[in-house]
Amino acid sequence: MGEKQNFSVLISVYHKEKPEFFDKALESINNQTVKSDEWVIVKDGPIPQELQDIIDKYKNFEDVNIKEISLEENKGLGIALSVGVPECSHELIARMDTDDIAVPDRFELQLAEFEKNPELDICGGHIIEFETDEDHPVAERRVPLTHDQIVQYQKKRSAFNHVTVMFKKSKVLEAGNYKDCPLMEDDMLWVDMILAGAQCMNIDAYLCHVRTNRSMIARRGGLKYYKKYKRARKQILDTGFITSKEYRKTNRIQFWVCIMPRWMRKFVFFHLIHKKSTAKQKKNIGAEE
């Protein structure tokens, strides 16, 4: 790589986060081969002292620059991120969740792609999923790589693993920033950015270890979840990005996933939607393929 590119990391945290997971996520950011110049942490409503202590711990590190943004009450992920984006000082912003673990060279790999292609606006990658131990993955989620593949895939489901994404601040703001779209805050942004002419890619590498569990699978079932999913898809339909036919098709599929027994939903999630991880793939995490 040439001269180092400055970039920000954007994180939203709220009161229900587990302190030990949050600490592990921030540790993975701090241990990158190429470090960020700025961490923008949006506190989505008041947080317990245990979470604040973790933020304060990293603020005391000599090479860490943390900007805290405090919302008076919990507004939801989309609104919290929409507040955080304008507060980022740099053009490039890396998204990060509070309970996932970035591989050590995640930022280095992404910065190299932005350096190679100045027209690039958004860049993500694959993830490895685990339940309790990151060394024992249970599944993976691979995503389409090229711009055209991403646009077509995004019509059905998310073409990016949001926890891996790095994007340009100017393009996010041009597309209207994050919106309040429960379940699909990130998907809504990807759609808006594509409609605004954003150039997209995913790196063919595993960029993050992502926590998953049985309770998460349970939350993706039931009529209440389905109604939230349908409302979010309706917001995407209203943009004109998908057709009424595509909207109805994805709703039908999601309806059956929501009403099926939990054991069956888990099978669909880990074996059909997300693929079972293999030892060979695990060894290649973070390596360019």
N, C-alpha and C positions, 0 to 999 in steps of 0.2 A: 504494500500500500504506500501511497505518497504521504503528503502532510496529513496529520491527524485531523479527522473531522469531529467537531464538537457536536454533542447531541444530549438530549434530555431523556430521562426515564419518567414515565407517568404512571402513578399508582393511586388507586382509590381504596381507602380502608374504612370499615365501619365496625360498630361495637361487637358484632358476633364473630369476628375473626379469632382464630386460635393463635395465641401469642407465639407458641413454638413454631407454627407453620409460617407465620409472618416473619419471624427472625430468620428462618431458613431461606425464605424468598429473598430477603434483603442481603443475606450473606452471599447468595448466588450472584447478585448484582455486583456486590463489592469484589468478588473473586474473578471477575471477567479479565480476559487477556487484554482487552481494550476497555478502559473504564469510562463511564459517563461523567460529564462535567457537572451534571445537575440531576438531582432526584426531586421531582415534584410530587409530593404526597398530599392528596386531597382527603381530609378527614370528613367523611360523609355523616355529619352529626357528631355529638360527643362520643368519645371513645374511652374505655377504661384505662386506668393508670398503667396496667401491665402492657398495653399496646403503646402507650405514650413513652414508657421506659425504653422500649425497643427502638423507637425513633430517636430518642435522645442518645442512646448508646452509639448509634451510627453517626449522629451529628458530631460526636466527640472525636470521630476518626479524622485524622489530618487531611486525607485526600478525598473526603466525602463532603459534598455541598448539597444540603437538603433545604428545599423551600416548602414550608408547610402552609396549606390552605385549609381553613376551618369553616365548615358550613354549620350554621346554628342548629339545624335539625337534619335528620336523614331524608335525603331527597331521591335516592335511587342512583344506580350506577350511571345511567345515561346522563343525568343532570350533573352528577359529580365530575364526570370526565369532561363534560362540556365547559365546566368552570376551569378545569385544570389545563386544557389545551392552550388557551391564550396566555396562561401564566408561564408556559415553557419558554425559556430564553432562546432556544436554538430551533433551527428549521427542521432538523431530524428529531423525531420523538419515538422512543421505544415503549410500547405498552408492556406492562407486567402485572400479573395478579399477585395477591397477597399470600397464596398458599402453594404456589408452584415453584419449580426450581429450574433456572436457566442453565444450560450447559456452558462451560467456561468460555468457549469461543463463539457464543451466539452473536454478540455484537460485532465482533471482528468479521465474521462471515457476512453479516448484513451490510456493514459499512463498505466492504469490498464491492458488493453489488451496486450500491449507490454511486461509488466512485467509477465503476466501469460504465454505468449508464446514467448520465445526468438527467434523463427524461423519466427515470423511474420514480414513482410516487408512493408505492406501498409494497412491502416485501415481508413475507412470512416464511414458514417452514413446517415440517412434520413435528408431531409430538409422540412421546412414549407415556403411557398411562400406568399408574401404579396405585395400589390400595394403601398399604402400610409401609412398604420398604421399596425405595426407588431402585434398589438393585434386583428386585424381583417384579418386573413389569407384567401386567396382565393384558394389556392391549396397546394398540397404536392407532393414530389417526394420520393417514397420509392425505395430502391435498394436491390438487392439480398444480402444475408448474408454470405454464405459459399464460400470457394475458388472455388469449382467446379461450383456452380451456377454463380459466378462472371465471370469465364472464358467463359462459354456458352453465358451469356448475353452480354458480351463485343463484341461478334461477330456481334451483331445487333446495339447496341447503348451503351452509356457510362454506365458502371456498378458501377461507383462511382459518387457522387456529389462532384466535385473537390474542392469546398470551404470547405468541411468537412475533407479533407484527411490529414493524418499524415503518413509520410513514412521515411524509412531509407536512409540517404544520400548515403551510400556506394552502396546500390542496385540501386539507381537512376543513379549514375555514371557508375556502371557496365553495366546498360542497355543503356548507351549512352546519358543520360541526356535529358532535354527538346530539342525538335527540332522545327524548323520553319515550322509549319503546321497549317496555318490559319483556324479557326473554331474548330480545333481538337488537339490543343497543348497538352491538358491533355490526351485525348483519345490515342494519339500516344504514350505518355509515359506509360500509363497503358499497352498497347499492348507490348511495348518493355520490360517492367518489367516482364510481364507474360512469355514472351518468354525467358527471362533470368532466369526463375525459381522462381520468387517472390511468396511468400505466402501471400494471400490476405484475407481480411474479411471486412464486414461492421457491425457496431454495430446496434442492433435493437432499436435505439433511435433517436430522432430528435436533431441534433447537431447545426443547424444554421437556422436563419431566412434569407431568400433570397429575394431580391427585384425583382419584375417582373412588366411589364407594357405593355400597348397596342403597344407602339412603338417597343418594343422588338419583339412582335409577328409579326409586320409588317416587321421587318428586316429579319425575317426567311422565307420570301416569295420572289417570283420573280425568273426569270431565272439567274440573276447575282448571287444570293445566291446559287441557285442550282449548278451552275458551280463550285463555291468555295467548296461546300459540296462534289461534285463528285471528285474534285482534291484531297481533303483530304482523302476521302475513298480510292482513288487509292494509296496514300502513304501507307495506312494500308494494302491494298491488296499486295503491293510489299514486305511486311515483311513476307508473307506466313501465317499470322495468320488467315486470312479468305480465302475462296475459291472464284473463279470467280462467282459461282452461288450465294453465299451470297452477294458478291459485287453488282451484278446486281439486286438482290431482294431489298436491302436497297435503291439503287438508284431509282428504280421504285416508291417505297413508298414515298421517299422524293420529287420526281418530282411532284407527285400529291398534296402533302402537299404545295409545293411552288406555284403551279398555282391556287389553290382554292381561293375563295374570303376570305378577311381578317376575316370576322365574322365566317366563317366556320373553318378557321385555328385556331382561338381563341378557338372555341368549342373543336376541336381535342386536342389542347394543354392542356387545363384545365380539360377536362372531360375524355379523352382517354389516352393520354400519361402521363400527371400528373393528379393525382386524386384530386377531390374537398376535401378541408380540412373540418374537423368536430370539433365541440366544445370539444368533449371528447378527440380527439387526441391532440388538442391544449394544453389542460391541462397537457398532458403527455410529453410535450417537455422537452428533456434533462433527462428524467427519464428512467432508465433501465426497460425493459419490460420482 
